[in-house]
């Protein structure tokens, strides 16, 4: 089961960027799940594993209004003029400019969505969608699909969803989560080319029950990968907890999430004792390079093999020149006539 990504940063530290929010793929690789656990996830999944999508999806616990991304999704009412819950929080953080633009939109139908600017928010845009006030999975599905269609129409690369309709609208939290995850997965599968160009789709969670539900359901719709590379990495990452991939109490990332988890593991290996490094061949240069002392760059094989040839050439020229002078001297001596007595 994947672990959630939690923001422990103080709001005074500024907006939260994608670098600080790990993907499912990063969290899965750093988890303590065994190969048997992963096989169980895959067997119970409704969709096949997809490494590309697992690198695009995040489940994040935090304040949506702090996200510095392309768009956040507002669970709005049909007037689009603000309300309670996340709707009120977004309007408050965005400032009066958002309300002014929303007045020009003349409301929104249930299941539809409309986009505005982000104004004072770190996010560039807000996508307002109106969820159903009853247990209507078809209408809820349209909310997610229409939002993603707007993301594609506007060529946005990152978007964060709240739990639409689960607040005062009373939609059952687990049923709503199933609709959300399934709709997003189906949309990605149907819009593969655009989905590959996206940076991230974030499920922003706030209530503990939503956190528990998403942790349980995520492997069903976005199952982890299981291959030799994953199992090999699991051995290297033994003892590394998901929190190591997230952040410490000050919000500093403990591993660089702009790189792959494998690269981070190699960096950790490079700091280990020499005995450990010698055993970990993945942390060293390939066969095309020779091993150098710790802290030095690898020496290319070509450079090692070519250097003697470069040293020989001047010596051969020097020896040839000496030989030529000796011949000329001998020839001159043989052709010299004796002086008359």
C-alpha positions in Angstrom: 0.0 0.0 0.0 1.5 3.4 -0.9 2.1 6.0 1.7 0.7 9.5 1.4 2.8 12.6 0.8 2.3 15.1 3.5 3.2 18.8 3.6 4.9 19.6 6.9 6.0 23.0 5.7 5.0 26.2 7.4 2.9 28.5 5.1 5.5 31.2 5.7 8.0 29.1 3.6 6.0 30.0 0.5 4.3 28.0 -2.2 4.6 24.3 -2.6 6.1 23.2 -5.9 6.0 19.8 -7.7 9.6 19.0 -6.7 8.3 18.7 -3.1 5.5 16.3 -4.0 6.6 12.8 -4.8 4.9 10.7 -7.4 3.3 7.3 -6.8 6.3 5.7 -8.5 8.8 7.4 -6.2 6.8 6.5 -3.1 6.2 3.0 -4.3 9.9 2.4 -4.8 10.8 3.7 -1.3 8.0 1.7 0.4 8.5 -1.5 2.4 6.1 -3.5 0.2 7.4 -6.9 -0.6 7.3 -8.5 -4.1 4.4 -10.6 -2.8 2.6 -7.4 -1.8 3.1 -6.0 -5.2 1.9 -9.2 -6.9 -1.3 -8.9 -4.7 -1.8 -5.3 -5.7 -1.6 -6.2 -9.4 -3.9 -9.2 -9.1 -6.6 -7.1 -7.4 -6.2 -4.1 -9.7 -8.8 -3.1 -12.2 -6.1 -1.7 -14.6 -2.7 -3.0 -15.7 0.4 -1.4 -14.2 1.6 1.7 -16.2 4.9 3.2 -15.1 4.3 6.4 -17.1 1.1 7.1 -15.2 2.6 6.3 -11.9 5.2 9.0 -12.6 2.4 11.5 -13.2 0.1 10.8 -10.2 0.5 12.1 -6.6 -1.7 11.8 -3.5 -0.9 14.8 -1.3 -2.1 16.0 2.1 -2.0 19.7 2.4 -3.5 23.1 1.6 -4.5 23.3 -2.0 -4.2 27.1 -2.0 -0.4 26.8 -1.5 0.3 24.8 -4.7 2.4 26.5 -7.3 1.1 24.6 -10.3 -0.9 25.3 -13.5 -4.4 24.8 -12.1 -6.2 23.8 -8.9 -9.8 22.5 -9.0 -12.5 24.2 -7.0 -15.6 22.3 -5.9 -17.9 25.2 -6.6 -21.6 25.8 -6.4 -23.6 26.6 -9.5 -23.4 30.4 -9.0 -19.5 30.3 -9.0 -19.6 33.2 -6.6 -18.0 31.5 -3.6 -19.3 29.5 -0.7 -18.0 27.4 2.2 -15.3 24.8 2.5 -12.6 24.7 -0.2 -14.7 27.1 -2.4 -14.5 29.8 0.2 -10.9 29.1 0.9 -9.9 29.5 -2.7 -11.9 32.7 -3.2 -10.3 34.2 0.0 -6.8 33.3 -1.1 -7.3 34.5 -4.7 -8.7 37.9 -3.7 -11.5 40.0 -5.2 -10.2 39.6 -8.8 -11.5 36.0 -8.9 -15.0 36.9 -7.8 -15.1 39.7 -10.4 -14.2 37.2 -13.2 -16.6 34.6 -11.9 -19.5 37.1 -12.2 -18.9 37.2 -16.0 -19.3 33.4 -16.3 -23.0 33.4 -15.4 -22.9 30.3 -13.4 -22.2 26.6 -14.2 -24.2 23.5 -14.7 -23.8 20.4 -12.6 -21.1 18.2 -14.2 -19.6 21.0 -16.1 -16.5 23.1 -15.4 -15.1 26.6 -16.3 -11.6 28.1 -16.0 -10.5 31.4 -14.6 -7.2 33.0 -13.6 -5.6 32.3 -10.3 -5.0 36.0 -9.3 -3.3 36.0 -5.8 -3.0 32.2 -5.7 0.4 30.5 -6.5 -1.6 28.5 -9.1 -2.0 30.1 -12.6 -5.6 29.0 -13.0 -8.6 27.8 -11.1 -11.0 25.3 -12.7 -14.4 25.5 -11.1 -16.6 22.4 -11.4 -20.1 21.8 -9.9 -20.5 18.4 -8.4 -23.8 16.6 -7.8 -25.7 17.0 -4.6 -26.9 13.4 -4.7 -25.2 10.0 -5.2 -25.0 10.5 -9.0 -21.8 8.8 -10.3 -22.5 9.9 -13.9 -22.6 13.6 -13.0 -19.5 13.2 -10.8 -17.6 11.5 -13.5 -18.4 14.4 -15.9 -16.9 16.8 -13.4 -13.5 15.0 -13.5 -13.6 14.4 -17.2 -14.7 17.9 -18.1 -11.9 19.3 -15.9 -9.3 17.2 -17.6 -10.6 18.2 -21.0 -10.2 21.9 -20.0 -6.6 21.0 -18.9 -5.9 19.6 -22.4 -7.7 22.5 -24.2 -5.5 25.0 -22.4 -2.3 22.9 -22.7 -1.8 22.8 -18.9 0.7 20.4 -17.5 -0.3 20.1 -13.8 -3.6 20.0 -12.0 -4.8 19.3 -8.4 -8.2 17.9 -7.6 -10.0 18.2 -4.3 -12.5 15.6 -3.2 -15.5 16.9 -5.3 -19.0 16.6 -3.8 -17.9 14.9 -0.5 -18.4 17.9 1.8 -21.7 19.5 2.4 -23.0 17.9 -0.8 -22.9 14.6 1.0 -21.4 12.2 -1.6 -20.1 9.0 0.1 -16.3 9.5 0.4 -15.3 6.1 -0.8 -17.7 5.9 -3.7 -16.6 9.4 -4.8 -12.9 8.3 -4.6 -13.6 5.3 -6.8 -15.3 7.6 -9.4 -12.4 10.1 -9.3 -9.6 7.5 -9.6 -11.3 5.5 -12.3 -12.2 8.5 -14.4 -8.7 9.9 -14.2 -7.2 6.6 -15.2 -9.6 6.1 -18.1 -9.0 9.6 -19.3 -5.2 9.1 -19.3 -5.6 5.9 -21.2 -7.8 7.6 -23.8 -5.5 10.7 -24.0 -2.2 8.9 -23.9 -0.2 11.4 -26.1 -1.3 14.4 -24.0 -1.0 12.5 -20.8 2.6 11.7 -21.4 3.3 15.4 -21.8 1.7 16.3 -18.5 3.8 16.8 -15.4 1.4 15.9 -12.6 -2.2 15.1 -11.6 -2.5 15.5 -7.8 -5.3 14.2 -5.5 -5.3 16.8 -2.7 -6.5 15.2 0.5 -7.5 16.9 3.8 -9.7 14.7 5.9 -8.2 11.6 7.5 -10.9 9.3 6.1 -10.2 10.5 2.6 -6.5 9.8 3.2 -7.2 6.3 4.3 -9.6 5.7 1.4 -7.1 6.9 -1.3 -4.2 4.9 0.2 -6.4 1.8 -0.1 -7.8 2.5 -3.6 -4.8 3.9 -5.4 -3.1 0.5 -6.1 -6.4 -0.7 -7.7 -6.4 2.0 -10.3 -2.7 2.7 -10.5 -1.0 -0.5 -9.5 2.8 -0.5 -8.8 5.2 -1.9 -11.4 6.7 -5.3 -10.7 9.8 -6.2 -12.6 13.5 -7.2 -12.0 14.5 -3.6 -11.7 11.8 -2.9 -9.0 12.8 -6.0 -7.0 16.5 -5.2 -7.3 15.9 -1.7 -6.1 13.8 -2.9 -3.2 16.8 -4.8 -1.9 19.0 -1.6 -2.2 16.4 0.5 -0.5 15.9 -1.8 2.4 15.4 0.4 5.5 14.5 3.5 3.5 11.1 4.7 4.5 8.7 6.7 2.4 9.4 9.7 4.6 13.0 9.7 3.3 11.6 10.5 -0.1 9.3 13.2 1.2 10.5 16.0 3.4 11.8 16.7 6.9 10.0 19.0 9.4 11.6 22.1 7.8 10.3 21.1 4.4 13.7 20.3 3.0 13.6 17.3 0.6 15.8 14.5 1.9 16.3 13.1 -1.6 16.4 15.1 -4.8 13.0 14.4 -6.4 14.0 16.0 -9.7 16.0 12.9 -10.4 15.1 9.3 -10.5 15.0 7.3 -7.3 17.7 5.0 -8.7 20.0 8.0 -9.0 19.3 9.1 -5.4 20.1 5.5 -4.3 23.4 5.6 -6.1 24.2 8.9 -4.4 23.5 7.3 -1.0 25.8 4.4 -2.0 28.6 6.7 -3.0 28.6 8.0 0.6 28.9 4.5 2.0 32.2 2.8 3.2 34.5 1.4 0.4 33.6 -2.2 1.2 30.0 -1.5 0.5 30.8 0.4 -2.7 32.9 -2.4 -4.0 29.9 -4.8 -3.9 27.4 -2.4 -5.4 28.4 -2.4 -9.1 25.5 -0.3 -10.1 27.1 2.7 -8.3 30.2 2.5 -10.4 31.1 3.2 -14.0 30.3 0.7 -16.8 32.8 -1.5 -18.5 33.8 1.4 -20.8 35.5 3.2 -17.9 38.2 2.1 -15.5 37.8 2.5 -11.8 39.3 5.7 -10.3 40.0 6.6 -6.7 37.0 7.7 -4.6 36.2 11.3 -5.3 37.9 11.3 -8.7 36.2 11.1 -12.1 36.4 7.8 -14.0 39.2 7.5 -16.4 38.0 6.5 -19.9 39.5 3.3 -21.3 40.3 5.1 -24.6 42.4 7.7 -22.8 44.4 5.0 -21.0 45.0 2.9 -24.1 45.9 5.8 -26.4 48.3 7.6 -24.1 51.3 5.2 -24.7 51.0 5.6 -28.5 51.1 9.4 -28.1 54.3 9.1 -26.0 56.0 6.7 -28.5 55.6 9.0 -31.6 58.0 11.8 -30.5 60.6 9.3 -29.4 60.4 7.4 -32.7 60.9 10.7 -34.6 63.9 11.6 -32.3 65.5 8.2 -32.9 65.0 8.5 -36.6 66.7 12.0 -36.7 69.7 10.7 -34.7 70.1 7.8 -37.1 70.0 10.1 -40.1 72.7 12.3 -38.6 74.9 9.3 -37.9 74.6 8.1 -41.5 75.5 11.6 -42.8 78.5 11.8 -40.6 79.7 8.3 -41.7 79.2 9.2 -45.3 81.1 12.4 -44.9 84.0 10.6 -43.3 84.3 8.0 -46.0 84.4 10.6 -48.8 87.1 12.8 -47.2 90.4 12.6 -49.1 93.8 12.5 -47.2 95.8 15.8 -47.2 98.9 15.7 -49.4 102.2 15.2 -47.6 
